[in-house]
Amino acid sequence: MSPGTTPTFQQIDALKKRVIEIRNKAQSLFESGAQGLQIAAFLSESFDDFLVNLANAKLNEFPKALQQTLLQEGAIVAIGGTGRGDMAPSSDIDLLFLHERGTDPAFFEFVAQFVQSCWDAKIQIGNSTRDITTCLAFARQDPQIATPLVEARWLWGNERLIEKLQTQFKQRVLFSRRKKFIDDCIAAREVGWSEYGPPAQELEPDIKTSSGGLRDLHLIRWIGFARYGVKDIDSLRLKGAITKSDARRLKAAWEFLTRLRIDLHLSAGKEHDRLTRDEQLRIADERNYDSQNGQRPVEIFMQEYFHHSSELAAITRRFVALERPRSIAERTRDIVVGHRAEGMFYVSSDRIEVADRHLKSVCGSLESMLHLYKAAALYNVLPSPKVAEAIKKNLPESPAELSPRAAKTMVEIFQCTSALGPILRSMFQTRLLDVVIPQVTHIRNLLQFNQYHHFTVDEHTLRAIENATRFERNDGPAGIAYQEIRHKEVLHLAVLLHDIGKGMNTDHSVIGAEIAIDVGKRLHMPDYQIEQMSLLVRQHLVMADLAFRRDITDQQLILNFSRDIGSPDVLRMLYTLTIADVSAVGPGTWNTWKENLLTELYDRCLVILSGKRYSYHEQQRISSVKESVRTILQDRKVSSDAAGRISQLLTGFSAYYLTCTPPKQIADDLQVIVSLDDERVEVIASWDASTGSMEYRVMTANDTMQADCFHKMTGVLTAKRLAIISADINTTTNGVVVDSFRVIDSDFDGEPPRSRVVEVAQLLRKVLWKEITVEELFRMNRRFGASPPSEPASGLTDRVNIDNDSSDSRTIIDVFATDRPGLLYTLTRALYQMDVSINMAKISTHFDQIVDVFYVQEQNRTRLRGEERLRQIRGGLMEALHNFRQQDYRQFEKSSK
């Protein structure tokens, strides 16, 4: 076949079959239990042979006179992962087609045919065609081009070309500009890292690119090659660049991650490096992990993953810090601003160093190690990489009891503010923190398998401490509260211990409070501080629970909670702990709405604990809100008739609505309400780009709709496939309904079109006016041809709690369940059918878990009474949940018929 001739179907089919054979063999090796590195080596060798044979076959299609020219003027070079031999079944093939300047045009035709044949064979190929001069020029400009060349390996053609490229690459890109190359490699890897380093505990990690993934091993190779001229782990160990212990850990992580990546590729049948929740469940099941000590199999598997990834991330950070050359400017700055401290320490702008002759003394005891960290905290710097490594190597056994000196020094470290976060991270990474507080070891790499938390327990805890200490520079309510706390060490220790009880067979708040007592005694703290710390850990979920799920205008609730907390200082600590905890869960979990509710609760309780009359304070706040609303409406020039009606309406709103709704929103609602008559239902939709959600605000003054409107509206939204992530209902004493639903419309990417919003609004009106039933809507809106959603993975047990004591006028019902489309409608319909009136609801959804709170009354506007009535309500809701889980949910989902 002559150059440029299209290959036959038989030739393409033969190429595809060979690729399938290679991948099938890799599958067989995997199923037989072969090591990941063994399978990767097989794939690399097999694809090498495939590529060389393909190149020779393509060469033979050219005239004899050109073949020798092509062999002399060009070469095929494996680069990147292909050159490294770091291959998974569906990895891209990374190739460089290297040629001399002025090479024969036939070479480019050869490359085009070769690449096309790779694509025909269903191989994903990444390739470039360059001469040596161009390669070097690009490599000097872009680390993304330079680093693949570190792995360059000859496959076919003129081997002298790759030798020439490698020689000049070392001279012109690496050794003559070593610091620039290393800095560029690190900078490219550090994208997305926090100021204290990369989080290696991302809960759906990318096996290759997430911190603690295979890319960290690559970074060590690149820096090692630039510094020592060698790349593999054993050679770097022989050069003294890494310790024997670290080399062992790196090899273990390399094997674990490589086999896991191969598993993901084989399961997906394509390139797939993200360890999703579904994949975690599959792998834990296939590898026969067993539950133990309150942990699910998937959590144990992921703890093993995080053990390897965190070890790899920590070794990489240390290696980078030790091998990164310091610039002349940095060394000059150290001389200018650096100074000696306490005889053995040298403090520079960003680190505390110890001379080699003093290192043995500093690392000789627990007390001296803690003294070093205390000095580092005092100067707001970290131990140098060399010192941190020495501490890690010389850690003592954890003593049964701490000496008074060690305990005192540790408490003094916890008294620090801005320096505490990075100091504790360093102590955690060296494991010195485990020596002082052994209970910390339990949460290391501990996973909570739900989609609410974004990080492992240890990473979440360290982030919470960092968040808490940032309040030192905050001039808002949280900052003021934090700055007024007298004993910040109590707060900081409570933040460290707040989730210490997770992963055990009991309530983690309860067991955490017990652990806090043990830790307080170990640190020789006063009894009253130990009691405060234990209280904070035991109550660390309560304040958020009340703020986000309860009516915080209920005076009895406020009084009860304030009584439990006991003092303004403990309240300040719990307030700041709660914010630090929620905001450390993950991106987007802390927002203005939560901040306002929590601060409102804090303010109300603080007034009580400060000895002032709360009722006066509440009335003062309500009066202030009303005045703000009137001012807004005056600026809008409402009519005098409307102003009179608005004044009357304002008196009918609940304290909760007035104090928890922004004045502008109240003014907007009032302008709509004054225009309502008995025949009108107003629906106002607004898009929130920051959360990707739509709010539907429904208002009506029709008394006949109040009894069943809430469950009907949830039915409409569910029928239209809108996921309800929050809901808030309010009914004024004048009989006006103001209900708000925040939803995600998964039928559209981004903001739904106007036609969709109009359609939903019209259906809400029609259902409330009984022009169509919810059941009819469900039948009309079922979709066919799609599989129903996979089973939820949270493992949450259905639970119904009824609280008949916190409020004098209403019964509070909490429902905990695994969410599915139609669940909220099912619950609200069940309450309606039991003649229960929903006075207020607080609906919250965390991915596949819901916590719904209903403030309910009998139809005569009294709370539920009698054990028999409470059993009926609880039983009816549990039966509705059971039926929904077993069968009823199907009517709300897409049909697979």
N, C-alpha and C positions, 0 to 999 in steps of 0.2 A: 504494500500500500504506500502510495507516495505521500509526501508531507502535505498536511492540510486535508487529507481524506477523512471523512467521517467514519469512526469505527463501526463495525457491524454489531447487530444485536447480540450475536454469539460472543463476540469479544467483550462487550459490556457485561453480559451475563456471567461470563467467566470471572471477571474482576469482582463483581458483587459476591459471587459464591466464595471466592477466596477470603474476602473480608468477613463474610458470615462464618466461615470455618474458623478463622482466628478468634472471633468473639465467642463462638460456641465452645471452643477449646478453653478459653478463659472462664466461661461459665462452669465447665466441668471441673477445672482446677479449683474454682471457688467452692463448689459444692462438695468436693472431696476434702476440703479443709486446708488447702494450700495457703501459705502465708501471702499476705498482700504484696510484699516486695517481690516474692517469687512470681506472682501473677503479672505484676508490672514489668518485670524483666522479660517474661515470656512475650508480653504484648509488644514491648520495645523491639526485641529481636525479630519477632514475626513481621511487624510492620517495616522494619529495616529491610528485610528480605523482599517483602512485597514491593517497596519503593524502588529498590535496586533492580529487581527483575522487570518492573514496569519501565524504568529508565532505559534498560538495555533493549527492551522490546520496542520502545519508541525510537531509540537510536537506529535500530535495524530498518526502520521504515524510511530512513533518509538514504540518499545515494551514498555509495561507498566512498566517494571522493570527499564527502562532507563529514563522515563519521569521525575520522581522526581529528578534524578541526574542532568539532563539537567537544570531543573528549579533552582536547588540550586547552581550549579557550574558556571552558566553564566547569562548574562543579555544583553538586547538590549538597547542601550543608544542613544538617539537623540542628535546630536551635531551640531555645526555651525548654519546655517540658519534653519535647521530642529528643532534643540533644541530651537532656539529663537522664532520659530513660524513665521518666516519672509519668507513666501513662496509665490511664484507665480505659475500659473498653470503648467508650465513645469520645475520648479526648480528641481535641483538634490536633492535626499534624502541622507542626511549625517548621517551615523550610525557608532557607535562603538560597536563591539561585545566584551564585557568585560567578562573575565573569571578568575578563580583562577589559580594559578600555579599548574601544574600537573593535570589539568582537564581531564576528560574522553575524549578520541578521538572522541566519538560520538558527542560531542559538535561541533567539526569542520565539521563533516558531516552535522549536522543540519544547520550550518551557510552556507555551500556551497549550500544546497538545498534551503534555504531561499533566498539567493542572486539570484540564478538562477530563482526562481519564480518571483522575482521583475523585472528582465530583461525580462522575458516572458510577464509580464504585461505591458511592454513598459514604465517602470519607470527607469530613469537615476539614478543610485545609486553610491554614493561614500562611501566606507566602509573600515574599518580596524578591525583586530581581535588581541587584545592584553590583557595581564594581567596588573594589576595595576602598578607593578614595572616598566614594560616596558613603559607604558603610561607616567609615571612621568619622567623617564629618557629622553625620546624623547621630552617631553614638555619643559624640562630645556634647551635643545639644540636648539630647533627650534620654533620660535613664530608662524609659520604656523600650528604647532600641538598644541601649548599651547592655542591660542585664541579660537579655536572651543570648547575646554574643558570648557571655561568660561560659555558656553551656555549649558553644559551637562544636559540632562533631562531624567529621567528613563521612559522606555516604557514597558518593559516586562522582566520577569525573577526575579532574586534575587536582590531586591531593596537595600539590605544591601551592595552589591558590589559598587553601584554608590555612596552611602553615604560615604563609606570608601574612594573611589577615590576623592570625592569632599573635604573631610576633609584633606587628605594628599596633594592634589593639592594646597589648600590654604596655608598650612604650608610650603611646600617644594618648590613650584614654584612661588607663589605670595608673601606672606608676608615676607618670609626670604630673598627675593631678589627682592623687589618691584621695585627699580630703574632699575635694569636690565630688568625686564619684561616690564616696561613702555617704556624704551628706545628701546627695540626690537620691540614692537608694533608700535611705532612711526617711527622707521627706515624702517620697512616693508611698512608702508603707504606712506612714503616720497619718495619712488622710483619714479623718473621722475619729482619731483617738481623742480621748479627753486630755485635760492638762496633766493628769497623773498617769497617763498611759492608756493602753487599749483595754477595753473590757473583754476578757476571754470567756465570759459567761453569758453571751448572747444566747437566748433560749431556742432560737431556730437558726443555728450557725451555718455559715457556708464553710464546708470542710476545707476548701482551698484558700479563700480570701479572708475569712473572719480572723480576728486576733486569736492566736493559738492554733491556727490552721497551718496547712502545708506551706503557705507563703512565708511564714516565719522561718521555716527551715531554709527556704530559698534565700532569704535575707542573710542568714548566717553564712551560707555558701558564698554569696556575692562579696560580702565584707571580708570573709576569710580569704578569698582569692585576691582581693585588692591588697590586703595586709600581709599575707603570707605566701601567696602564690599557690595555695592548695584549697580544695573545696569540700572534700568529704569529711565526715565527722571524725574518723580515726586519724586522718592526717592532721586535722586541727588539734586533736588531743595530743598527738606526738609533738606538735609545735608549742604546746603549753597554752594554747588559746582557750581551751575548754578543759574542765576537770574530767577525771574518769567517771565520777558520779553523774555529771551533767551529760557526758557522752552516752551513758547507759540510758538516761531518761529521754534523751533526744531520739535514740534508736527505738525505744519502746513507743514513743509518740508517733514516730514516722511509720512504724508498722501498723499501729492501731488505725491511724487516719487513712493510710493508703488502702487497707483492706475495707474500711468503711466506705471510702469513696468508690471503690470498685463495686461494692454491694449496691450503692445508690444507682450507679450507671446500669448495672445489670437489671435491677428491678424496674427502672424507668424505660430501658431500651433506648436511651439517648443520654446526652450529657446532662447530668443533674447532680449538682454539688451541694444543694441546700438540704440540710437535715430537718425536714419539716416535722410537725407534730405527728402526722399520719405515718411518716417513715420511722419515727422514733418508736411508735407503738408496734409497727410491723417487726422491726429489728429486735426489740425486746422480747416479743413473742417467739420469733424464729430462733433466737439464741437461748431461749428457755431461762430467762431471768426469773427469780422467785421473789415474792414479797417478803419483806423482813423489817421488823422494828417500825411498823407503821408506814413504810415506804412501798410504793407500788413498783412492779417490775420495771416500768419505763423510767421511773425516777432513779432506780439503781443503775440502769444502763447509762442514763445521762450523767449520773455522778461519775461513772467511770470515764465517760467522754471528757467531762470537765476536769477531771484529774489530769488527763494527758494534755488537754489544751491549755490549762492554767500553768502547768509545769513548763510547757513549751514557750508560752508567752513570757513567763518570768525569766527563763534562761535567755531568751532572745533579748529582753530588755537589758539584762546584765551584760550580755555579750556586746550589745550595741554601745552601752555606756562605757565599757572598758576599752573598746577598740576604736571608738570615734575620736579622731585626732582633735585636739583643742587648737583653735586658731591662735595666731600671735596676739590678736586683740583680746581674746579670752584670757590668755596667759598674762598679758600685761595688766588686765583689769584685776585678776586675782592678786597680783603683786601690789597694785595700788590700793585696793579696798580691803584686801585680806589682812587678817591679824591673828595673833596667837591668843588662845583662851585657855585658862585653867592649866597651863603648863604643857598638856599633851595634845591639845586640839589646835588645828589651824582652820579658821573660818574664812571662806571666800564668799563671793557674791551668791553662789547657789549651792554650796556644799560645805560639809564639815569633814576635814581630812585628819588623818592620824599618821604620824611618821612611823615608818616600819619598826623603829626601835621601841616604840610605845604600843604597837598594835597588840602584842601578846598580853600586855598589862590590861588594856581596855577590854580585850576579849576573855579575860581570865575569870570573870565571875558575872553572875546575873546582875548584881548591884552596879558593877562598872559599865556593863552594856546599857542598863537603864539610865545611868548618869550621862552617857554619851547622847542618848535620845533626848533626854531632858535639855541638854545644852543645845542640841539641834533645834528643838522646839523653841527655845529661848531666842535663838538667832534667826528663826524662821527659815531654816535651810534643811537639807536632807543629808544623811551620811553619804559619803562618796561611794561609787560602785565598789571600789576596793574594800572599804570599811564594811559595807553591807555584806559583801561576800565573805569577809572574815568572820563576821558575827554569825552568819548562817552556818559556816563550817564548824564553829566552836560553841554551838548552843549547848548549854547544860541541860541535864534532866530537869523536868518540872518538879520543884520541891513540894513536899506534902504541905508545908506551911511557908509563907513568905516571911523573910526577915523584916523587922520594922523599917529598916532603911529602904529595902526594895519596895515595900508597900507604899511608903511615903513618897518615894520618887515617882511611882506609877500614878498615884493620885495627883501629884503635881503636874504630870504630863496631861492628865485629863482635865486639868484646870485651864489649859491653853485654849485659845479660840481659833484664829485663822490658821495656825500651823498644825492643828490637831489632825485634820483630814489626811494630808500627805504623810505625817508622822506615823499614824496608825496603819496606813497602807504599807509603808516600808516595814513596820514591825510585823505586819501580817505576812508580807512576802518573805521575810527572813525567818518567820515562825517564832520570833521572840514573843509575840503576843500570846501564842499558844502556851508558852512556858509559864507566863505570868497568870493567864486566865485559861486553864486547860479546856474549859467548856467550849471555847471558840472553835476548837478542832471539829466539833460535831457539825457545824454549819459550812465547813469548807467544801465548796463545789456542790452543796445541797440544792436540789432542784425541787420546785413546786410545779407540778404538771398542770398548769392552767394557763389560759391566755391573758389573765389579768396581769400577772407578774412578767416582766420582760427580762429579769436577771435572776441568777442564782441567789440564794439567801445571803451568802457572804458578800457578793458584789452589791446587792441591794443595801445591806447594812452599812458598808463603807460609803456608799453614795448618800445614805441618810445622814451620816455624820458630817460629810462634806456640806450637805444642804443646811444642816442645823448651824454650823459654825459660820456660814455665809451671812447669817442674820446679824452678825456683828457690824456689818456695813450697810444694813437695811434700815431705812428711816420710816418704814410702814409699821402697821400694828404688830406684825411678827417681830420686826427688828426691835421695836420699843420693849416688847415683852421679854425678848431674849436678853437685852442689855440690862434689864432690871432684875434678872435672876441672880441671887446672891451666890449660890453654890453651883456653878456651871458643871463641876465635875459630876454631880449627881445626874443632871440631865444627860451629859455626854455618855456616861456609863449606861444609863437607861436606853439610850439610842443604840449603843453597841449590843445590848442584851435583849432588845425588844422582841426579836424573832429567834432567840437562842433555843426556844423549846420546839421549834418546828421539826417535823420528821420524827416525832415520837407519838406513842399511842395514847395521847391525852391532849386536852386543850393547851395549845402552845402558850397562851397568855398565863394560864395557871402554873404550868411547870416552869415557865420563864420567870415568874415572880419568885418561885422557890429558889431557882438558880441565882437570881439577883441577890437574895439573902446570903447564899453561900459565897458569892463573889465579894459582896460588901464586907463580910467577916474576914475573908482572905486578905483584903486590902486594908484591914484594921480601921474601917470607917466607923464614925459614931453611930450609935443605934438609930437615932432619929433619921440620919441620912440613908441608912440601910432600909428603913421602913418606907421612906419616900421613894427610893429607887424601886423597891418591890412594888409599891402602889402604881408607879408610872408604867412598869412593864405589864402588870395585871390589867390596867385600864387603857392600854395604848390604842385599842380599837374602839373604845366606847365613845370618845368625843366625836370622831368622824361618823360613827353609827348614828348618834343623836342628831348631828348637824345635817346629815344628808338624807336621813330616813325618818325623822320625827318632826313633829310640830314644835319648833323651838320657841313658840310664843306660849306654850302650855306652862303655866307657872309652877304646877306641881312637879312636872318633869325637871324644870330648871332647879327647883329647890332640892329635889332628891339627889340630882347629880352633884350639885354644889356641896351638899352634905357629905357625899362620898369622897370628894376631893379634899375638902377640909381647910385649905389655906390658899391665899392668892398666889404665893410663890409656887406651890405645886401645880396650880392651874396654869400659870405661865409656862412651866416646864412641859405640861401635857399638851398645851396648845402648840408650842414650837415643835415638840416631838411628833405630833400628829401631822403637821405640815411637812416636816422633814421626811416622815415615813411615806405619806401619800405621793409626794413629788418624786421620791426615789423609786417608785414602782416602775416607771417607764415614761416615754414621751407621751404627752397629752393627758396624763392622768390627773394633773393639777391644773385647774383653770380658775377663771375669775369667779364663776358661779360658786364653786366649792369654797374658794377663799372668802367670799362674802358671807356664806352661810356659817362657816366655821368661826369667822371673826364675830359675827352677830351672836353666836352662842357664847363665845368667850367673853364678850362684852357684858352680856346679861348675867353670866355667872360671876364675873369679877365684881359687879356692882353688889351682888348679894354677899360675897365673901369679904367685901370691903366695908360692910356694915350699913350701906345706904338702903333706902326703901326702893325695892325693885319696881313696884307698880307705878310710882312717880316717874321713874326713869323710862319705863315703857311708854307711858302716856306722853312724856316729853318727846320721845323719838317719833311716836305716831303723829304728834302735832307738827313736828318738824317736816315729816314726809308730806303731810297734807298741805302744808304751806308751800313746799317746793312744787307740788303738783299744781296748786292754784297759780303760782307764779308762771309756770310753763304755759298753762292754759290762757292766762292773761296776755302773755306775749303772742299767743296764737289768735288773740282777739275773738274768743268765743262769745256768743250772744249772751245777753243778760238772762234770758229764759233758760238757756243751756247751763249757765253758771249756777242758777238756783237748783236745777235738777242734779248737777254734778255734786254740789255740796251735800245734798240729801243722799246721793249714792255713796259718797265717801264714808259716811257713817255706817253703811251696811257692810263694808269690807271687813274681813277678819284681820286680827292683828298680824297673823302670819303673812297674809297677802301684802299688807301695807309695809311691813318691815323687811320682807324678803324679795320684794319686786322693785326694780329701779323706778324712781319717780317718773321718768320719761315714758316707761312702758305703762305705768298706771294712767298717765295723762292720755296716751294713745288709746288704751282700753275704754276710758271714760268717754272719749269723743265718739267712739263707736256705740257704746251702750246707750247714750242719750238719744241716738237716732233709731234705736230698736223699738219695734212694737211687737205685739203678741204673734204676729204672722212671720216674723223675720228670724233667720238664723244667719249670722255673719261668720264667715271663715276667712281668716287672714293668714297668708303663707309668707314666710321669710326664709331666705337661704343663708346659711352660715358656712362660708368657704373654709374657715379654719378647722371645722370639724367634719366638713363634707355632709352636713345634715340639713334637713328642712324642718322648720317649726310650723305646725298648723295650729292656729289659735282660734277656738270656736266659742262664740258668744251668743246667748239667746236669753230672752226675758220671758219665755213661755213656761209657766209653772207645770204644765202637764208633761213636759219633757224631762223634768229633773230626775225622776225615779230610775229611768233605764237608759238615759242618754250616754253615760260613760261606757257601758259595755257595748252599746250599739256603735259608738264611734271607734272603739278598738276593733270591732268586727269589720267596719269599712276599711280601715287602714290595713288590717291583716289580709282581707280579700284582695286588695290591690298590691299585695306583696311588699308592703312597707314595713321594715323592721323598726319597732318602737323601742327606742333606747332610753327614753325618759318620758314621764307624763306628770302633770300637776293639775289637779282639779280644785276649783274654788267656787263656792256658791255663796252669794251675799245674803244677808238677812232680808233684802228686798226681793229675793227670788231670782236673781240674775246669775246665770251660769257663765263662768270664765274658765274654760278648760284648755290646756296646752299640751300638745304632743310633739316631741322631737323624734324625727324618724330618719332612717337611711333608705333611700330608694335605689336598690341594687339593679333595677332595670336600666339605669342610666349611669354613664360615667360623668361625674361632675354634676352641675346643677340641672335638675330636670327641666324640660321645656315647659313653656307657659301652658300648653295644651294639657299636659299631665296635671299640673297644679289645678287648673280649672276643673278638670274631670273629677279629681279627688274631692274638691270643695263641693261640687254639685251632688256627688253621691252622699257626702255627709249630710247635706240638707235633705235629700230625698229619704234617707233612712230615718232621720229624726222626725220627718213628717209622715212616716209610714207609707210612702209611695212605693217603697221596695223594701224587702226584708234582707237582713244580713245573709240568711241562708240562700236566698236567690242570688245574691252577689257572689257567694262562694262557688255556686254552680256555674255562673256565667264566666268567672275569671280563672277557672282551672286551666292549667297549661299542660299540653301533652307532648310526648317525645323527649322528655328529659328525665334523668334518674333523680330520685329523691335525695336529699342531703345525706351525707354519711352520718353514722351514729356519733353523737357528741362524745367527747373524750374526757370531760371533766370528772366523771365519776361522782358527781354531786348527788346526795340522797335527798329525795323530796321531804320537805319538813314544813309544818304549819305551827307557828307559835301564836298564842293569843294572850295579850297583856290587858288585863282588866283593872289594873291598879294605878297605872301611870297618869291616867286622865280621869277626872271626875265626870266628864260628859260624854266621852267616846271610848270605844273599845278599839285596841290596836291589834291588827292581824299582820303578822310577818309570814311571807311565803318564800321559801328557798327551793329552787328547782332548776333543772337543766332546761334552757330555753329552746323553744322551737316555734315556728310560725303558728299563731293561733292560741298560744298559751295564755296570754293576758286576756284575750276575749273569753276563753274558757273559764278563767277564774272569776272575772267580773260578772259573767252570765250566771255562774253558780251562786254568787252572792245575791244577785237580783232575784233568782228563783227561790232563795231562802228568805225573801222579804227583808234583806239587809240593805240599808241605805249607805252608800259610800259618801262620806262627808269630805274626805281629803285622801289623796293617794300620792305616794312617792314611788315612782317606778324607776328602777335602775337595772341596766343590763351590762354585764362585763363579758363580752364575746358570747360564750355559750352558757353563761350562768346568770340567773336573775335573782334579785332580792327585791320583792315587791311588798310595799307596806300600805295597808289600807286602814284609815281611820273610819270606823263605821258606827252606825246607830240603828236602833229600831226605827220603824216608820213614825213613831211618836216622838222622835228626836231625843231619846234617852239611850244610854249605853246598854249593851247586851247584859242581861242579868240571869243568874241561875246556872248551876252546873250542867243541867240537862240541855239548856239552850247553847251553852258553849261547846258541849260535846257534839251537838247536832251540827254546828257550824264547822268545827274542826273536821268531823267525820265527812261532811258533805264536800269540803274542799279537798281532803285526801282522796275521796272517791273520784272526784273530778280529775285530780292529777293522775291517779292510777289509770282511769279509763283513757285519758289523753295520751299517756305514755304507751299504753298497750295497743290502742287502735285509733282513737279519735283524731290524733294528729294528722292522719293520712288525708283527711278532708281539706286540710289547709295547705298541703304541699303539691308540688307539680306531679302529675301522674306520669308513670313510666310506660303506660300503655301505648 
